[in-house]
Amino acid sequence: MKLTLSEGINGCTIITCTLGKDDNTPELSIQSLMPLPLNQQITVIIPADKRFNTTSFCDALKRYRPDKIIVAGMEEMDLLSENFQYQHYTSPQAFYGSAQKSEFFHENILVFETDKYRFKNAFLDSKIRHTKLEVNFDALAENIRYFQSKLKPNVQLMALVKAFSYGSGSYEVACLMQLLGVDYLGVAASDEGISLRRSGITLPIVVLTPELDNVAETISYNLEPEIHNIRSLNTFVEAVNQVGLVGYPIHVKIDSGMHRQGFEMNDIDELASIIRKNESIEVASAFTHLAATDEEKHDDFTRQQLNTFAEVSQALEDKLGCKFIRHALNSAGIERFPEGQFDMVRLGIGMYGGSTVSQAQTRVVSTLRSVVTQIKDITPNDTVGYGRIGEVKKHTRIAVVPIGYADGLNRRLSNGVGKFMINGQPAPIIGNICMDLTMTDITGLDVKEGDEVIIFGDEPTIFELADKLGTITYEILTSVAARVKRVYTFTEKLFSL
């Protein structure tokens, strides 16, 4: 049983459950609705297949009270008919040939498919492109559990979903975080948090780099801001006082040595004085940002940062006369500095499979895929692509792939620097990467039009690409453009992780 989740038309979310010949309990996959905030309508699309015409499937379906059921096919579905009213089409083709896209609006749509009945997902999908980023929810959940296994009892976890969840998709990943029971979500900007709230996410959300010009919206959507200087504190206090709230949570940033943002020891008296005078706010947490937890040569500096943070945060606690959550560690820090766990940790790149420390322990989460759309034979002494840098010295066969730098494929991978994997075979990039297309050398390879292409995943990995480009895995993941379709895969295993 394979499940995928993707963005649908008109604000819908599509979950497709594909049953194999031996999958006789489709009711188990109804759990796939669990990661979704069920504040939207639910539509279920079912093939006329005896596996769905059972008491157990009907009972499972009743628990989720779908607003609309659509059945396609000719097989008798008497039990389903007795329990539900539904729209009936003679085949999937009749469904997408007759239904109107305007009938589906901000719904969670669960689509069942079998070998016999395949629904044309292009009818429901919001993005119809060959290039897609596939995000493995099972792997993401396993990565989170791995890092949680490193934590001492009662240490909380903040999952970072900023920057479109490091390119993986904000709302969908946030839904998974709710399912897995993390304690906080972290976003960079208020707009990211507002979007999650509008989508039904209820977890506490910390805004790590809030803007001062939309404080009112931050408050109205119950987002908890980072406060890093007196100006931002006063601005936020004024806004909270205007709406008459008491004890609104803030998160105090402490500069322990990275020297980017935050309060230092000589700021604590003024900071504490303002907080004590204003019952409208209270410190939910104090935290710091460590500069180099993944580099052993800087371990002494990291320990110095942890000591500085402990001293400054303790001074703030003493001045305020109250306790609050303290957190310092990032992904690499969780693995390498257990003494710095304090009350909470912040997990980012590690859960997305990009930690430089835990490559052997974490699973690949994201795979960027495309297809071969054309194959061409190039004669000797001809060239390929812009600028004619793809010089051909012998008879060469190339494959054209619909991905380019507008999709986030770095142009510095052009002309032999980078490679794709096609049918498990390395195909070097030839010529310059274009905005929407890339050419690869497939001379001597068994490749045909329509074959799948792996840009990154198990091979080549995001670590390999980062090394070639002289950058970090964060940039590889966050560079994947919004126009690239995101598809989320998972199995029943997800619900036991």
Summary of the structure (lengths in Angstrom):
residues: 497
radius of gyration: 25.9
end to end distance: 17.1
largest distance: 79.1
contacts: 1671
relative contact order: 0.12
helix: 36%
strand: 25%
